[in-house]
Amino acid sequence: MPKYARVATFEADDAAIDALLAEISAGGGPPEGLPAKRLTVLADRAAGTLVVSVRFDSEEDLHKGTEVLNAMSPPAGGNIRRVSVGAYEIVFDQEA
């Protein structure tokens, strides 16, 4: 069964990155209604870029998750702007 990922790229300053990480950590898990299996956050602070990848076990979960994520507001503090978002089938994944 294929797995899926939703990947969003943001322009974000250090304060926004820190606020997002604090919000994620304080939540103790995914937001209500988000059927995610894995969350990965990548930051290039020097470039002001943030990439958030959310993995799902099915295409249906991806669509449900997209609805939940699209309804969310950015955390207070700092400047953040979503630049792009895409949905992908994971065709290869291997631990090194």
Backbone as a chain_set.jsonl record, in Angstrom:
{"seq": "MPKYARVATFEADDAAIDALLAEISAGGGPPEGLPAKRLTVLADRAAGTLVVSVRFDSEEDLHKGTEVLNAMSPPAGGNIRRVSVGAYEIVFDQEA", "coords": {"N": [[0.851, -1.182, 0.0], [0.674, 2.165, -0.935], [2.354, 5.001, 0.526], [2.074, 8.427, 1.604], [3.082, 11.905, 1.359], [2.85, 15.223, 2.49], [4.237, 18.199, 1.62], [5.344, 21.262, 2.649], [6.694, 24.442, 1.972], [8.2, 27.226, 3.49], [8.874, 30.735, 3.894], [10.625, 31.976, 6.541], [11.446, 33.675, 9.557], [13.884, 33.501, 12.255], [12.466, 33.747, 14.707], [9.875, 32.906, 13.993], [10.359, 30.262, 13.237], [11.22, 29.205, 15.696], [8.866, 29.637, 17.189], [7.061, 27.958, 15.851], [8.233, 25.43, 16.323], [8.028, 25.362, 19.128], [5.247, 25.347, 19.405], [4.6, 22.9, 18.209], [5.973, 21.132, 19.927], [4.697, 21.643, 22.378], [2.182, 20.661, 21.937], [2.221, 17.883, 22.164], [1.691, 15.917, 20.351], [0.122, 15.134, 17.157], [-2.075, 17.681, 15.75], [-5.588, 17.83, 16.567], [-7.548, 15.595, 14.739], [-5.706, 15.206, 12.709], [-4.426, 12.771, 10.776], [-1.681, 11.939, 10.806], [1.461, 10.199, 10.385], [4.144, 10.71, 10.625], [6.199, 13.511, 11.258], [8.32, 15.857, 9.892], [10.566, 18.469, 10.244], [12.447, 20.795, 8.589], [15.026, 23.186, 8.616], [16.597, 26.022, 7.248], [18.148, 28.3, 8.575], [19.853, 30.421, 7.924], [19.135, 31.028, 5.309], [16.514, 31.589, 5.699], [14.49, 29.704, 5.339], [12.02, 27.189, 5.669], [10.977, 23.858, 5.803], [8.312, 21.666, 5.914], [7.391, 18.415, 6.335], [4.84, 16.095, 6.208], [3.824, 12.889, 6.88], [1.659, 10.284, 5.682], [-0.422, 7.351, 5.952], [-2.186, 6.642, 3.942], [-3.88, 7.644, 0.901], [-6.358, 8.721, 1.413], [-6.052, 9.538, 4.105], [-4.123, 11.498, 3.649], [-5.651, 13.43, 2.256], [-7.533, 14.097, 4.252], [-5.759, 15.085, 6.173], [-4.694, 17.269, 4.792], [-6.889, 19.006, 4.72], [-7.129, 19.603, 7.468], [-4.596, 20.796, 7.988], [-4.643, 22.983, 6.206], [-6.568, 24.544, 7.42], [-5.343, 25.54, 9.625], [-3.723, 28.184, 11.472], [-0.762, 30.207, 11.236], [1.78, 30.077, 13.814], [1.859, 32.491, 16.512], [4.189, 35.126, 16.582], [7.095, 36.201, 15.1], [7.846, 36.183, 11.546], [6.253, 34.495, 8.974], [5.648, 32.841, 5.919], [3.847, 30.887, 3.697], [5.247, 29.382, 0.909], [5.087, 27.327, -0.948], [3.249, 24.27, -1.528], [2.875, 20.773, -1.681], [1.666, 17.517, -2.647], [2.667, 14.182, -2.382], [3.351, 10.868, -3.562], [5.082, 8.456, -1.788], [7.709, 6.946, -3.124], [10.079, 5.702, -2.639], [11.877, 4.816, 0.221], [14.279, 4.548, 2.63], [16.164, 3.547, 5.409], [19.432, 4.607, 6.217]], "CA": [[0.0, 0.0, 0.0], [1.518, 3.357, -0.998], [2.305, 6.018, 1.585], [2.032, 9.76, 1.011], [3.624, 13.01, 2.133], [2.499, 16.606, 2.141], [5.445, 18.977, 1.88], [5.122, 22.699, 2.521], [7.887, 25.273, 2.12], [7.886, 28.547, 4.031], [9.873, 31.728, 4.241], [10.403, 32.17, 7.97], [12.577, 34.168, 10.317], [14.219, 32.659, 13.409], [11.387, 33.788, 15.698], [8.77, 32.078, 13.499], [10.795, 28.861, 13.338], [11.178, 28.844, 17.116], [7.458, 29.598, 17.608], [6.471, 26.74, 15.287], [8.767, 24.282, 17.065], [7.442, 25.392, 20.468], [3.841, 24.939, 19.278], [4.591, 21.458, 17.944], [6.422, 20.444, 21.142], [3.704, 21.815, 23.434], [0.981, 19.901, 21.608], [2.36, 16.494, 22.586], [1.268, 15.02, 19.274], [-0.475, 15.872, 16.04], [-3.32, 18.398, 16.048], [-6.851, 17.085, 16.517], [-8.045, 15.254, 13.419], [-4.631, 15.033, 11.729], [-4.041, 11.353, 10.808], [-0.286, 11.868, 10.365], [2.309, 9.153, 10.948], [5.471, 11.259, 10.878], [6.362, 14.934, 10.973], [9.72, 16.252, 9.789], [10.726, 19.902, 10.028], [13.81, 21.13, 8.165], [15.208, 24.633, 8.61], [17.834, 26.676, 6.829], [17.969, 29.603, 9.227], [20.609, 31.448, 7.201], [18.37, 31.381, 4.11], [15.144, 31.921, 6.077], [13.609, 28.719, 4.713], [11.519, 26.128, 6.524], [10.248, 22.836, 5.056], [7.57, 20.78, 6.812], [6.909, 17.222, 5.65], [3.922, 15.309, 7.034], [3.599, 11.605, 6.204], [0.368, 9.642, 5.904], [-0.475, 5.95, 5.537], [-3.071, 6.415, 2.796], [-4.275, 8.85, 0.169], [-7.497, 9.278, 2.15], [-5.488, 10.262, 5.247], [-3.484, 12.692, 3.091], [-6.689, 14.422, 1.971], [-8.04, 14.57, 5.552], [-4.703, 15.885, 6.77], [-4.592, 18.533, 4.061], [-7.978, 19.858, 5.205], [-6.771, 20.062, 8.82], [-3.448, 21.698, 7.908], [-5.045, 24.219, 5.531], [-7.404, 25.325, 8.329], [-4.522, 26.034, 10.728], [-3.083, 29.491, 11.348], [0.633, 30.151, 11.669], [1.951, 30.445, 15.219], [2.146, 33.896, 16.79], [5.606, 35.405, 16.793], [7.93, 36.084, 13.913], [7.241, 36.308, 10.226], [6.251, 33.248, 8.221], [4.775, 32.88, 4.742], [3.934, 29.66, 2.908], [5.674, 29.635, -0.461], [4.573, 26.251, -1.797], [2.785, 23.052, -0.867], [2.637, 19.711, -2.639], [1.344, 16.187, -2.132], [3.493, 13.229, -3.106], [3.407, 9.455, -3.212], [6.447, 8.072, -1.412], [8.046, 5.82, -3.993], [11.258, 5.033, -2.099], [12.242, 5.291, 1.559], [15.168, 3.543, 3.226], [17.11, 4.013, 6.423], [20.827, 4.388, 5.799]], "C": [[0.893, 1.241, 0.0], [1.321, 4.266, 0.213], [2.448, 7.366, 0.895], [2.654, 10.792, 1.947], [3.092, 14.326, 1.592], [3.692, 17.444, 2.56], [5.144, 20.446, 1.619], [6.432, 23.433, 2.777], [7.456, 26.675, 2.533], [9.111, 29.444, 4.001], [9.6, 32.057, 5.696], [11.648, 32.733, 8.633], [12.796, 33.268, 11.538], [13.095, 32.607, 14.441], [10.215, 32.906, 15.276], [9.121, 30.596, 13.579], [10.709, 28.394, 14.783], [9.739, 28.734, 17.629], [6.776, 28.335, 17.095], [6.94, 25.506, 16.05], [8.196, 24.215, 18.474], [5.991, 24.925, 20.435], [3.732, 23.429, 19.053], [4.943, 20.69, 19.215], [5.372, 20.505, 22.246], [2.469, 20.962, 23.189], [1.034, 18.449, 22.03], [1.945, 15.482, 21.539], [0.641, 15.825, 18.17], [-1.732, 16.616, 16.469], [-4.533, 17.479, 15.905], [-7.273, 16.845, 15.07], [-6.98, 15.049, 12.358], [-4.119, 13.599, 11.799], [-2.594, 11.121, 10.32], [0.456, 10.743, 11.077], [3.699, 9.665, 11.291], [5.488, 12.72, 10.464], [7.852, 15.23, 10.965], [9.769, 17.741, 9.468], [12.194, 20.165, 9.731], [13.931, 22.646, 8.096], [16.577, 24.998, 8.063], [17.707, 28.102, 7.349], [18.69, 30.714, 8.477], [19.841, 31.929, 5.975], [16.931, 31.799, 4.441], [14.12, 30.992, 5.462], [13.261, 27.617, 5.697], [10.731, 25.159, 5.65], [9.61, 21.895, 6.071], [6.998, 19.639, 5.982], [6.056, 16.418, 6.623], [3.591, 14.043, 6.251], [2.287, 10.978, 6.646], [0.4, 8.215, 5.361], [-1.343, 5.685, 4.322], [-3.387, 7.742, 2.115], [-5.46, 9.522, 0.86], [-7.014, 10.083, 3.355], [-4.796, 11.549, 4.793], [-4.522, 13.778, 2.852], [-7.285, 14.976, 3.267], [-7.025, 15.494, 6.21], [-4.55, 17.238, 6.098], [-5.673, 19.5, 4.509], [-7.635, 20.446, 6.566], [-5.645, 21.091, 8.738], [-3.803, 23.02, 7.232], [-5.879, 25.117, 6.432], [-6.599, 25.943, 9.472], [-3.961, 27.417, 10.41], [-1.63, 29.364, 11.78], [0.75, 30.565, 13.136], [2.25, 31.937, 15.367], [3.644, 34.052, 17.041], [6.396, 35.184, 15.529], [7.131, 36.238, 12.64], [7.381, 34.998, 9.479], [5.257, 33.371, 7.075], [4.962, 31.585, 3.97], [4.219, 30.019, 1.459], [5.116, 28.584, -1.402], [4.094, 25.098, -0.925], [2.51, 22.02, -1.955], [2.335, 18.404, -1.934], [2.049, 15.171, -3.017], [3.232, 11.804, -2.644], [4.865, 9.156, -2.858], [6.782, 6.822, -2.192], [9.298, 5.089, -3.541], [11.587, 5.671, -0.763], [13.068, 4.205, 2.217], [16.028, 4.202, 4.28], [18.513, 3.696, 5.966], [21.532, 3.452, 6.766]], "O": [[1.779, 1.359, 0.846], [0.257, 4.286, 0.833], [2.888, 7.444, -0.252], [2.742, 10.585, 3.157], [2.915, 14.5, 0.387], [4.111, 17.406, 3.716], [4.744, 20.828, 0.52], [7.183, 23.085, 3.687], [6.492, 27.233, 2.009], [10.244, 28.97, 4.072], [8.469, 32.382, 6.055], [12.767, 32.328, 8.32], [11.989, 32.381, 11.815], [12.804, 31.544, 14.989], [9.623, 32.227, 16.115], [8.282, 29.773, 13.945], [10.188, 27.315, 15.063], [9.428, 27.839, 18.415], [6.001, 27.709, 17.819], [6.136, 24.636, 16.383], [7.906, 23.126, 18.97], [5.549, 24.196, 21.324], [2.876, 22.767, 19.637], [4.283, 19.705, 19.545], [5.176, 19.529, 22.971], [1.781, 20.582, 24.137], [-0.012, 17.834, 22.236], [1.859, 14.29, 21.836], [0.62, 17.055, 18.223], [-2.384, 16.229, 17.44], [-4.485, 16.473, 15.196], [-7.345, 17.78, 14.273], [-7.311, 14.745, 11.212], [-3.451, 13.231, 12.765], [-2.334, 10.22, 9.523], [0.134, 10.379, 12.208], [4.364, 9.105, 12.163], [4.884, 13.114, 9.467], [8.564, 14.897, 11.912], [9.105, 18.213, 8.545], [13.073, 19.807, 10.514], [13.04, 23.317, 7.576], [17.581, 24.36, 8.379], [17.222, 28.993, 6.652], [18.187, 31.836, 8.403], [19.891, 33.112, 5.639], [16.213, 32.301, 3.576], [13.021, 31.415, 5.103], [14.111, 27.166, 6.465], [9.906, 25.586, 4.843], [10.279, 21.392, 6.974], [6.224, 19.858, 5.05], [6.496, 16.099, 7.727], [3.136, 14.108, 5.109], [1.858, 11.109, 7.792], [1.149, 7.907, 4.433], [-1.252, 4.612, 3.725], [-3.186, 8.816, 2.683], [-5.553, 10.749, 0.889], [-7.506, 11.183, 3.604], [-4.875, 12.571, 5.473], [-4.295, 14.933, 3.21], [-7.518, 16.18, 3.378], [-7.378, 16.55, 6.736], [-4.303, 18.242, 6.766], [-5.409, 20.693, 4.662], [-7.824, 21.64, 6.799], [-5.734, 22.151, 9.358], [-3.313, 24.072, 7.644], [-5.901, 26.331, 6.234], [-7.118, 26.782, 10.208], [-3.754, 27.773, 9.25], [-1.299, 28.508, 12.601], [-0.086, 31.315, 13.64], [2.817, 32.562, 14.471], [4.273, 33.187, 17.65], [6.367, 34.097, 14.952], [5.911, 36.401, 12.657], [8.477, 34.452, 9.359], [4.171, 33.929, 7.232], [6.085, 31.217, 3.626], [3.531, 30.845, 0.858], [4.716, 28.899, -2.523], [4.472, 24.966, 0.238], [1.98, 22.348, -3.016], [2.699, 18.208, -0.775], [2.033, 15.28, -4.243], [2.93, 11.566, -1.474], [5.775, 9.573, -3.574], [6.209, 5.759, -1.954], [9.564, 3.978, -4.0], [11.581, 6.894, -0.621], [12.615, 3.068, 2.35], [16.559, 5.292, 4.068], [18.761, 2.635, 5.392], [22.711, 3.149, 6.583]]}, "num_chains": 1, "name": "protein.A"}
